Amino acid sequence: MGSTKQESKFYLGDFGALLPFLVMIAALIYMAFQGTLSSSAAGAGAFFGFVAAFFLMKDKKEFAEVATRGFSSSMLAQMIMAFLLAGTVAKLMDVGGLVKALVWFATNLGIDGKFIPIVVFLTGAIISSATGTSGGTMTTTTPILLPLAVALGCDVNVVAGAILCGAMFGDNIAPVSDTTIASALTQETEVYDVVKSRLKYAFVAAAIAIVCFAYVGIKTTTPIQVDPAAMEGANPMALCLLLIPVLVVILMRMKKGLVYSMIVASLVGLVMSLVLGLISIDQIFSGGGVVASGFQGMMSIFPFFYFAYVLNEVFIIGGIFDKIHAKAMKYATTPRRAEIICGLMTCLGIFFISSPTVNIVTVGPMVRKIAKEQNIARERSANILDGFSSGLGGTLPYSATTLFPLGLIVATGLVPEDYSVMSYVPYSFHCWALLLVFWTSILTGWGRKLEKQPLKKEEGNG
């Protein structure tokens, strides 16, 4: 007897498993082009996909279990905790007068705001390379560098793009980055070998980004003559608050984790601000104080991450990638074709999954099978997998990566609460460059390496 085809768990079959994502993406793209894709609007778009999944999944009990698993996700819990603490730190730096102190310092040194976007990008690249986390980098740099840059005449959107790019540089290249580790493990190779072979792609993309930031920095920066009266009350002691992000970086380098590092740094920052007289007790514990208002500024982005996580689970349950992989194997008949298929599959995955790390873990095993058939070096397939995941992860307006800094940017008070992610995604130059570099590499063969095939034993030899 022939094998019985397994019945789909979704109405409309495979299309029913895809439709919730299509609904979410359509809603987010509509909002993006309308210029209304804010942090709260992104949650609404993901909710529409969530509702579609509810109606399309046949077993409502199983759907309820999937939805409940979303709340029990350790990744979601860590993200929420990091966001809340980041909001507190951002508010603390604002109330403590760090920005005014930095502007006072920068004007006394005569720093030209035209080149601040490059400085922001390089600072973020150094921090993210040291810590391996894009979220931690954006969390520590946004409250400081964004207000400083704007105070020096920079365009807020350009600087926000530079912050995102700097964070993604290290997320793509750092040996301790979750995407680097995941890409190496799924391709069955060593992290060190992956990083060593990935440097050339990352540096070329970074060079392109620096040129772009230099150009837009010159074109968009408005020279500002700081009124000395505006600097009255600037307290140089507030510069000590720079120790907060430094402490976060040190603790993360010690592998203490983002949440632990943020908790310790937040407490140290609060105590230091009290001791130095930068804030009062009332400004900590009151309803409008640094803690309460810091929390409030971060709440709107949470629904998106929750509903998006549930939809990722729905996508995996549908088994769509397994079917795509089976068809892809038929066309991957040469190394170049195999790499093109690997690139397209990775891009398709991030298009639906929207999280670089989750995408690498999901698509990685299939990329490994395709690359192995054509004897493509493991480091090469790991680089393709991470390059496209990071590149698209930093440019899609609805990805977890591009939406992550949105709440941080709003929390600075420099933009309205309905500030759109589409305002800074066009300036994500490093991530756009990663996509260009890796497609060029695949089509031209630059950097392609094949593994040596093991020698087969001759017949009759023991």
C-alpha positions in Angstrom: 0.0 0.0 0.0 1.2 3.5 -0.8 1.9 6.0 2.0 -0.9 8.2 3.1 -0.5 11.9 2.7 -0.5 13.6 6.1 -3.5 15.9 6.6 -2.6 19.5 7.0 -3.2 21.2 10.3 -4.5 24.3 8.5 -7.6 25.1 6.4 -6.5 25.8 2.8 -3.5 23.5 3.3 0.0 25.0 2.9 -1.4 28.3 1.8 -3.4 28.4 5.1 -0.1 28.0 7.0 1.4 30.9 5.0 -1.6 33.2 5.1 -1.2 34.5 8.7 2.3 35.8 7.8 1.0 37.3 4.6 -1.7 39.1 6.5 0.8 40.5 9.0 3.3 41.5 6.3 0.6 43.1 4.2 -0.6 45.1 7.2 3.0 46.2 8.1 3.9 47.1 4.6 0.7 49.2 4.2 1.6 51.0 7.5 5.2 51.5 6.3 4.2 53.1 3.1 1.7 55.2 4.9 4.4 56.3 7.2 2.5 55.1 10.3 4.6 52.0 11.2 5.3 53.0 14.8 6.0 50.6 17.6 2.3 50.3 18.6 1.2 50.0 15.0 3.6 47.1 14.5 1.8 45.2 17.3 -1.5 45.8 15.6 -0.2 44.4 12.3 1.1 41.3 14.1 -2.2 40.9 15.9 -4.1 40.7 12.5 -1.8 37.8 11.5 -2.4 36.2 14.9 -6.2 36.4 14.4 -5.8 34.9 10.9 -3.8 32.0 12.4 -6.6 31.4 14.9 -9.2 31.0 12.2 -7.0 29.0 9.8 -5.6 26.4 12.3 -8.0 23.5 12.6 -7.2 22.5 16.2 -8.1 25.5 18.3 -6.7 23.7 21.4 -3.3 23.4 19.8 -3.4 27.0 18.8 -4.2 28.0 22.4 -1.1 26.0 23.4 1.0 27.8 20.8 -0.3 31.2 22.0 0.5 30.3 25.6 4.0 29.2 24.7 4.6 32.7 23.4 4.2 34.1 27.0 6.5 31.4 28.4 9.3 32.2 25.9 12.6 32.9 27.7 13.7 35.0 24.7 10.6 37.2 25.0 11.0 37.5 28.8 14.6 38.6 28.4 13.6 41.1 25.7 10.9 42.6 27.9 13.2 42.9 30.9 16.0 44.5 28.8 13.6 47.0 27.3 12.2 48.1 30.7 15.7 48.5 32.2 16.8 50.3 29.0 13.9 52.8 29.4 15.0 53.5 33.0 18.6 54.1 32.0 17.6 56.4 29.1 15.4 58.5 31.4 18.1 58.6 34.1 20.6 60.0 31.6 18.1 62.5 30.4 17.0 63.7 33.9 20.6 63.5 35.2 21.8 66.1 32.5 24.2 63.8 30.6 23.2 65.2 27.2 23.7 68.8 28.2 27.0 67.9 29.7 28.1 66.1 26.5 27.0 69.1 24.3 29.0 71.4 26.6 32.0 69.1 26.2 31.7 68.7 22.4 31.2 72.4 21.8 34.3 73.2 23.9 36.3 70.8 21.7 34.8 72.2 18.5 33.5 68.8 17.2 31.9 69.1 13.8 28.5 67.5 13.7 28.9 66.5 10.0 31.0 63.5 10.9 29.1 62.4 14.0 27.1 59.7 12.1 30.4 58.0 11.2 31.5 58.2 14.9 28.2 56.8 16.0 28.5 53.9 13.5 32.1 53.1 14.5 31.3 53.3 18.3 28.4 50.9 17.9 30.5 48.6 15.8 33.2 48.4 18.5 30.7 47.8 21.3 28.7 45.2 19.3 31.9 43.4 18.3 33.0 43.3 21.9 29.7 42.2 23.3 28.1 40.3 20.4 24.7 41.7 21.0 22.9 44.2 18.7 20.1 44.7 21.3 22.6 45.5 24.1 24.5 47.9 21.8 21.4 49.8 20.8 20.3 49.9 24.4 23.6 51.4 25.6 24.3 53.8 22.8 20.8 55.3 21.8 20.2 57.3 25.0 23.6 58.9 24.8 24.6 59.2 21.1 21.3 60.1 19.6 20.6 63.2 21.8 24.2 64.3 21.5 24.2 64.1 17.7 20.9 65.9 17.3 22.1 68.6 19.7 25.1 69.1 17.3 22.8 69.5 14.3 22.6 66.0 12.9 19.5 64.5 11.4 17.8 62.2 13.9 16.9 59.6 11.2 20.5 59.4 9.9 21.9 58.9 13.4 19.2 56.3 14.3 20.3 54.4 11.1 24.0 54.7 12.2 23.1 53.2 15.6 21.3 50.3 14.0 24.2 49.7 11.6 26.8 49.8 14.3 24.8 47.3 16.3 24.4 44.9 13.4 28.1 45.0 12.5 29.1 43.2 15.6 26.0 41.0 15.6 27.2 39.7 12.3 30.9 39.4 13.0 31.5 38.9 16.8 32.6 35.4 18.0 30.2 35.7 20.9 27.2 36.8 18.8 24.2 34.5 18.8 23.9 34.7 15.0 27.6 33.9 14.5 27.4 30.9 16.9 24.1 29.7 15.3 25.5 30.0 11.8 28.6 28.1 12.7 26.8 25.3 14.6 24.1 24.8 11.9 26.9 24.5 9.3 28.9 22.1 11.5 32.0 24.2 11.7 34.0 26.2 14.2 33.2 29.8 15.2 36.8 30.9 14.8 37.0 29.7 11.2 33.6 31.4 10.4 34.7 34.8 11.9 38.1 34.7 10.1 36.5 34.0 6.7 33.7 36.5 7.3 35.9 39.6 8.0 36.4 40.5 4.3 32.7 40.7 3.6 32.0 42.7 6.8 34.8 45.2 6.2 33.8 45.9 2.6 30.2 46.5 3.8 31.4 48.7 6.6 33.6 50.7 4.2 30.5 51.3 2.0 28.5 52.4 5.0 31.2 54.9 6.1 31.2 56.5 2.7 27.4 56.8 2.7 27.3 58.2 6.3 30.0 60.7 5.3 27.9 61.9 2.4 24.6 62.1 4.2 26.2 63.6 7.2 27.6 66.5 5.2 24.3 66.9 3.3 21.9 66.7 6.2 23.7 68.2 9.2 22.7 71.8 10.1 25.6 73.7 11.8 24.5 74.9 15.2 25.9 77.7 17.2 25.2 76.7 20.8 23.8 79.6 22.8 26.0 79.9 25.9 22.8 80.7 27.9 21.5 77.3 26.9 24.5 75.7 28.6 23.8 77.3 31.9 23.3 74.6 34.5 25.4 72.1 32.5 27.0 69.9 35.2 30.3 68.3 34.0 29.8 65.7 36.8 27.0 64.2 34.7 29.7 62.9 32.3 30.2 60.2 35.0 26.9 58.7 33.8 28.9 57.4 30.8 30.2 54.8 33.1 26.8 53.1 32.9 27.1 51.8 29.3 30.8 51.1 29.9 29.8 48.9 32.9 27.2 47.1 30.7 29.9 46.3 28.1 32.3 45.0 30.7 29.7 42.8 32.3 28.6 41.4 29.0 32.2 40.7 28.0 32.3 38.7 31.3 29.3 36.7 29.9 27.0 37.9 32.6 24.1 38.3 30.0 22.2 41.4 29.0 19.5 41.3 31.7 22.0 40.9 34.5 24.3 43.6 33.1 21.4 46.0 32.7 20.1 45.4 36.3 23.5 46.0 37.8 24.2 49.0 35.6 20.8 50.6 36.4 21.3 50.2 40.1 24.8 51.6 39.9 23.5 54.5 37.8 20.7 55.4 40.2 23.1 55.3 43.2 25.8 57.3 41.4 23.2 60.0 40.3 22.0 60.3 43.9 25.5 60.6 45.3 26.5 63.2 42.7 23.3 65.2 43.3 22.2 64.8 39.7 18.7 63.5 40.7 16.7 63.5 43.9 14.9 60.7 45.8 11.6 62.0 44.5 12.8 61.8 40.9 13.3 58.0 41.4 10.2 57.0 43.3 7.5 59.4 42.1 4.9 58.4 39.5 6.6 60.6 36.9 10.1 59.6 38.0 12.9 58.0 36.0 11.8 54.4 36.8 8.0 54.8 36.1 8.4 57.0 33.1 11.2 54.9 31.7 9.0 51.8 31.9 6.1 53.6 30.2 8.2 54.7 27.2 8.9 51.0 26.4 5.5 49.4 26.7 4.2 49.9 23.1 6.6 47.6 21.3 5.9 44.5 23.4 2.7 43.3 21.6 4.6 43.0 18.3 7.3 40.7 19.7 4.7 38.5 21.4 2.4 38.0 18.3 5.4 37.7 16.0 6.8 34.9 18.2 3.5 33.0 18.0 3.4 33.3 14.3 6.9 31.9 14.0 5.7 28.8 15.9 2.7 28.6 13.6 5.0 28.7 10.5 7.2 25.9 11.9 4.1 23.7 12.7 3.0 24.2 9.0 6.2 22.4 7.8 6.6 24.9 5.0 10.4 25.0 4.9 10.6 21.2 4.6 8.6 21.4 1.4 10.5 24.3 0.1 13.8 22.4 0.8 12.6 19.3 -1.1 12.0 21.4 -4.2 15.1 23.5 -3.9 17.4 20.4 -4.0 16.3 19.7 -7.6 17.7 23.0 -8.8 21.0 23.2 -6.8 23.0 21.3 -9.4 26.2 23.5 -9.4 28.0 25.4 -6.6 26.8 28.7 -7.8 23.2 27.5 -8.2 23.4 25.9 -4.7 24.6 29.2 -3.2 21.8 31.1 -5.0 19.3 28.7 -3.6 20.8 29.1 -0.1 20.7 32.8 -0.4 17.1 32.9 -1.6 16.0 30.4 1.1 17.6 32.5 3.8 16.0 35.7 2.4 12.6 34.0 2.2 13.0 32.8 5.8 13.8 36.2 7.3 11.0 37.6 5.2 8.6 35.5 7.1 10.3 34.8 10.4 11.7 38.4 10.8 14.3 37.4 13.5 17.9 36.8 12.3 18.8 34.3 15.0 15.5 32.3 14.7 15.9 32.3 11.0 19.4 30.9 11.1 18.3 28.2 13.4 15.3 27.3 11.3 16.8 27.5 7.8 20.4 26.5 8.7 20.0 22.7 8.6 18.5 23.0 5.1 21.2 25.3 3.9 23.8 22.8 5.2 22.2 19.9 3.2 22.1 22.0 0.0 25.7 23.2 0.4 27.0 19.7 1.3 25.6 18.3 -1.9 27.8 20.6 -3.9 30.8 20.3 -1.5 30.6 24.0 -0.6 32.9 24.9 2.4 31.0 25.1 5.7 32.4 28.5 6.5 31.1 29.8 3.2 27.5 28.6 3.7 27.7 29.9 7.3 28.6 33.3 6.0 25.8 33.3 3.4 23.4 32.3 6.0 24.4 35.0 8.5 25.1 37.7 5.9 21.6 37.6 4.4 19.9 37.1 7.8 21.7 40.1 9.3 21.4 42.2 6.1 17.6 41.7 5.7 17.1 41.7 9.5 18.5 45.2 9.5 16.5 46.5 6.6 13.0 45.0 6.7 10.8 47.6 8.4 8.9 44.9 10.3 11.9 42.7 11.5 12.6 42.3 15.2 16.0 44.0 14.7 14.8 47.2 13.0 11.9 47.6 15.4 14.0 47.0 18.5 15.5 50.5 18.6 12.1 52.2 17.9 11.1 52.3 21.6 14.6 53.5 22.6 14.4 56.3 20.1 11.0 57.4 21.2 12.1 57.3 24.9 14.7 60.0 24.2 11.9 62.5 23.6 13.4 63.7 20.4 10.7 62.2 18.2 6.9 61.9 18.6 5.3 58.7 19.9 4.1 57.8 16.4 7.6 58.0 15.0 7.9 55.5 12.1 10.5 52.8 11.6 10.5 53.9 7.9 12.2 57.1 9.0 15.6 55.4 9.7 15.5 52.1 7.8 16.7 53.8 4.6 19.9 54.8 6.4 20.7 51.3 7.5 23.7 51.5 5.1 25.8 48.6 6.5 22.9 46.2 6.3 22.0 47.2 2.7 25.7 46.8 1.9 25.8 43.3 3.4 23.0 42.3 0.9 24.9 43.8 -2.0 28.2 42.2 -1.0 26.9 38.7 -0.5 24.9 38.7 -3.7 27.9 40.0 -5.6 30.0 37.3 -3.9 27.6 34.5 -5.0 27.2 35.7 -8.6 31.0 36.4 -9.1 32.3 33.5 -7.0 34.4 35.9 -4.8 35.3 34.0 -1.7 33.8 30.7 -2.8 35.6 27.7 -1.4 34.9 24.0 -1.9 35.8 21.4 0.6 38.3 18.7 -0.3 36.5 15.5 -1.0 37.6 12.5 1.1 39.6 9.9 -0.7 37.7 6.8 -1.4 39.3 3.5 -0.6 40.1 1.4 -3.6 38.2 -1.8 -4.0 40.0 -4.8 -2.5 42.0 -2.7 0.0 41.5 -3.2 3.7 
